[in-house]
Amino acid sequence: MALTRRKLLEEIGKVGGVGAAYMAMETLGLAVPTPAGAENFRLPRSSGKSRSVVILGAGIAGLISAYELSKAGYRVTVLEARDRIGGRSWTIRGGDTIVQTGRHDQHASFDPGLYFNAGPARIPSTHRAILSYARRFGVPLETFVNSNRSAGWDFGGKVVPERRMVNDMRGHMGELLAKAIDQHALDQQVPKGELEVIRGFLQPYAQLDRKGRYSPGGSSGYAVEGGGYANAPKGLAPLTLDELLPGTSLQARGSIVLPYIFEHIWDMQATMLQPVGGMDRIARAIYAEVKPSVRLRTPVTAIRRSGERVRIEHGPGGQATEADYCVCTLPLPILARIPSDFSPAKKAAIAGAPGYLHSVKLAFEAPRFWEADDNIFGGLAWTDRQNENVVYPSDRYGSAKGVIIGSYCAGWTHRDNPDAFAALSHEERTRISRESIEALHPGRSHVLSKPVSVAWGLTPYSEGVSAMWPGGPGSLEARPALYGELLKPEGPIVFAGEHLSYQPAWQEGAALSAHEALKVVAQMAQARSA
Ligand SMILES: Cc1cc2nc3c(=O)[nH]c(=O)nc-3n(C[C@H](O)[C@H](O)[C@H](O)COP(=O)(O)OP(=O)(O)OC[C@H]3O[C@@H](n4cnc5c(N)ncnc54)[C@H](O)[C@@H]3O)c2cc1C
């Protein structure tokens, strides 16, 4: 008798369980990753008939799971610990309370219409899955300005506009390369014709004069801008390499590298987008589709197997929910502490996963002096102070007030900054952020008001921004072996969340991991009913 692929999978499943069947599916090419883009994702329409799924967590991964499974006919229950959905996709508005472990509660009092995206703020145009959910549910999007040539870089105690830093750096690098070509230093490595092409290209690209010297032509700004009639512009002298890489130590000079390359990183490139009115609009729109299935204020306390099914214990009274399958989207630091019937290998992988990034964000409400005084519309200012980053709002230009991010401390300029900044009191973080804005906009920090800060390591039910896989988001570096173990189902339990994707620290990663997990659920349901 010929052994069909289904029969083979059934036999493997009987001997080795669902995990073994899943790995066999991968080997046979049946568990093929879904290409990015939710348009491409659909579970078989009636695959969920008479099947139930309990989903742990109502962040992006949990909500997308609930939506897609419901559409395929599964009976879905979502258990969410918090009194809100969205998880890390958290937008703070006036009236909201910020709870931080071991700290006093903060109360946001922003004016109506103003908001602070304490978690995600930007979506690259390459993130097709999350963008397609926004499109499907009619969430309006606007441009998120992710770099701004008029914004300041405050390094080594000196504020210089980004335009001058970036263009002078390109000029210097071009001049160096032109020198190397002119002095025949590259003759052995590069064919003559190619060197001529590069030399010709460098002239306009790096603004070199005929002798190959960098001669700023206005891209880096003017000492005096051109005006009407006889008011001719006056040029700026180029900054020296010391001024472009300020600091005395290699470490201090290195702290400015990221600002130079930031807008070239794959998922930081223009055009970036944001939902109008706050990032949580996307999570809320998906929630609207599945609301009756979601149980808020229901922390999961134990994850148990019950025959072929799952039994999830939750809530203070020891209640339990049983289902055929479970999609677990809990962040790893939290999952590590929840009692479970997981295999020793799974428990070891959860405990051994890399730590989470402990970024801090701090926001003020203020009249929009950065627009009125300095013509800065959106974008980022960079600094070697501990707050690292100031982010100007990309919404509602020209209105009376805005929420300015006084700090987005994520290890951009020094990897130890987030933990050190998180360890400070809210008042200290506020002081540092205020001083930074004062340096960028002298005389204006006194109008900053209503500061609110969120340290993600101290945020209950998150305990961090994301798993710090080697190399970070989009890295080509290999993942450790335990990553493979984390992907495997545990009997009827599958796993999702940004940490189980190659786009960690993004909502896109949460969406794409959910798609993979749901395919496994559908395959298991199909195998059971075969
Ligand atoms: C500071 C910061 C900046 C970011 N910037 C961006 C950005 O610009 N763009 C972008 O796209 N992404 C960004 N991200 C990443 C993005 O927010 C996450 O990747 C994504 O939201 C994770 O979704 P998730 O569903 O995997 O996890 P989560 O959102 O963490 O969902 C898990 C859910 O489980 C719940 N939960 C936890 N414990 C329990 C329990 N015991 N019982 C029941 N429920 C529980 C939580 O409350 C939560 O709702 C940022 C994140 C942070 C924190």
The ligand as an SDF file (V2000), in Angstrom:
LIG
                    3D

 53 58  0  0  0  0  0  0  0  0999 V2000
    9.3130   51.2570   23.4310 C   0  0  0  0  0  0  0  0  0  0  0  0
    8.8480   50.4160   22.2760 C   0  0  0  0  0  0  0  0  0  0  0  0
    8.9830   50.8920   20.9860 C   0  0  0  0  0  0  0  0  0  0  0  0
    8.5380   50.1370   19.9050 C   0  0  0  0  0  0  0  0  0  0  0  0
    8.5870   50.6840   18.6550 N   0  0  0  0  0  0  0  0  0  0  0  0
    7.9370   50.0590   17.6470 C   0  0  0  0  0  0  0  0  0  0  0  0
    7.6380   50.7590   16.4420 C   0  0  0  0  0  0  0  0  0  0  0  0
    7.9740   51.9310   16.2870 O   0  0  0  0  0  0  0  0  0  0  0  0
    6.9320   50.0970   15.4900 N   0  0  0  0  0  0  0  0  0  0  0  0
    6.4780   48.8040   15.6620 C   0  0  0  0  0  0  0  0  0  0  0  0
    5.8080   48.2690   14.7680 O   0  0  0  0  0  0  0  0  0  0  0  0
    6.7660   48.1270   16.7940 N   0  0  0  0  0  0  0  0  0  0  0  0
    7.4490   48.7190   17.7940 C   0  0  0  0  0  0  0  0  0  0  0  0
    7.6160   48.1120   18.9980 N   0  0  0  0  0  0  0  0  0  0  0  0
    7.3900   46.6470   19.1090 C   0  0  0  0  0  0  0  0  0  0  0  0
    5.9350   46.2360   19.2010 C   0  0  0  0  0  0  0  0  0  0  0  0
    5.2620   47.0250   20.1330 O   0  0  0  0  0  0  0  0  0  0  0  0
    5.8840   44.7710   19.6230 C   0  0  0  0  0  0  0  0  0  0  0  0
    6.7430   43.9790   18.8150 O   0  0  0  0  0  0  0  0  0  0  0  0
    4.4950   44.1800   19.5180 C   0  0  0  0  0  0  0  0  0  0  0  0
    3.5150   45.0800   19.9700 O   0  0  0  0  0  0  0  0  0  0  0  0
    4.4610   42.8880   20.3410 C   0  0  0  0  0  0  0  0  0  0  0  0
    3.2020   42.2680   20.2140 O   0  0  0  0  0  0  0  0  0  0  0  0
    2.9810   40.8410   20.8690 P   0  0  0  0  0  0  0  0  0  0  0  0
    1.5630   40.4850   20.6220 O   0  0  0  0  0  0  0  0  0  0  0  0
    4.0320   39.9190   20.4280 O   0  0  0  0  0  0  0  0  0  0  0  0
    3.2550   41.0420   22.4370 O   0  0  0  0  0  0  0  0  0  0  0  0
    2.4780   41.9700   23.5190 P   0  0  0  0  0  0  0  0  0  0  0  0
    2.0200   43.2240   22.9100 O   0  0  0  0  0  0  0  0  0  0  0  0
    3.4010   42.0780   24.6760 O   0  0  0  0  0  0  0  0  0  0  0  0
    1.2430   41.0790   23.8970 O   0  0  0  0  0  0  0  0  0  0  0  0
    1.2760   40.1410   24.9320 C   0  0  0  0  0  0  0  0  0  0  0  0
   -0.0080   40.2920   25.7410 C   0  0  0  0  0  0  0  0  0  0  0  0
    0.0040   39.3260   26.7980 O   0  0  0  0  0  0  0  0  0  0  0  0
   -0.5380   39.9310   27.9600 C   0  0  0  0  0  0  0  0  0  0  0  0
   -0.0890   39.1790   29.1350 N   0  0  0  0  0  0  0  0  0  0  0  0
    1.1190   39.1900   29.7410 C   0  0  0  0  0  0  0  0  0  0  0  0
    1.1220   38.3530   30.7860 N   0  0  0  0  0  0  0  0  0  0  0  0
   -0.0990   37.7960   30.8360 C   0  0  0  0  0  0  0  0  0  0  0  0
   -0.7130   36.8170   31.6820 C   0  0  0  0  0  0  0  0  0  0  0  0
   -0.0790   36.2590   32.7180 N   0  0  0  0  0  0  0  0  0  0  0  0
   -1.9960   36.4750   31.4300 N   0  0  0  0  0  0  0  0  0  0  0  0
   -2.6900   37.0070   30.4000 C   0  0  0  0  0  0  0  0  0  0  0  0
   -2.1610   37.9390   29.5810 N   0  0  0  0  0  0  0  0  0  0  0  0
   -0.8790   38.3130   29.7940 C   0  0  0  0  0  0  0  0  0  0  0  0
   -0.0100   41.3310   27.9110 C   0  0  0  0  0  0  0  0  0  0  0  0
   -0.7680   42.1920   28.7240 O   0  0  0  0  0  0  0  0  0  0  0  0
   -0.1340   41.6560   26.4130 C   0  0  0  0  0  0  0  0  0  0  0  0
   -1.3720   42.2290   26.1100 O   0  0  0  0  0  0  0  0  0  0  0  0
    8.0120   48.8430   20.1130 C   0  0  0  0  0  0  0  0  0  0  0  0
    7.8680   48.3570   21.4180 C   0  0  0  0  0  0  0  0  0  0  0  0
    8.2530   49.1430   22.4850 C   0  0  0  0  0  0  0  0  0  0  0  0
    8.0130   48.6430   23.8890 C   0  0  0  0  0  0  0  0  0  0  0  0
  1  2  1  0
  2  3  1  0
  2 52  2  0
  3  4  2  0
  4  5  1  0
  4 50  1  0
  5  6  2  0
  6  7  1  0
  6 13  1  0
  7  8  2  0
  7  9  1  0
  9 10  1  0
 10 11  2  0
 10 12  1  0
 12 13  2  0
 13 14  1  0
 14 15  1  0
 14 50  1  0
 15 16  1  0
 16 17  1  0
 16 18  1  0
 18 19  1  0
 18 20  1  0
 20 21  1  0
 20 22  1  0
 22 23  1  0
 23 24  1  0
 24 25  2  0
 24 26  1  0
 24 27  1  0
 27 28  1  0
 28 29  2  0
 28 30  1  0
 28 31  1  0
 31 32  1  0
 32 33  1  0
 33 34  1  0
 33 48  1  0
 34 35  1  0
 35 36  1  0
 35 46  1  0
 36 37  1  0
 36 45  1  0
 37 38  2  0
 38 39  1  0
 39 40  1  0
 39 45  2  0
 40 41  1  0
 40 42  2  0
 42 43  1  0
 43 44  2  0
 44 45  1  0
 46 47  1  0
 46 48  1  0
 48 49  1  0
 50 51  2  0
 51 52  1  0
 52 53  1  0
M  END
$$$$
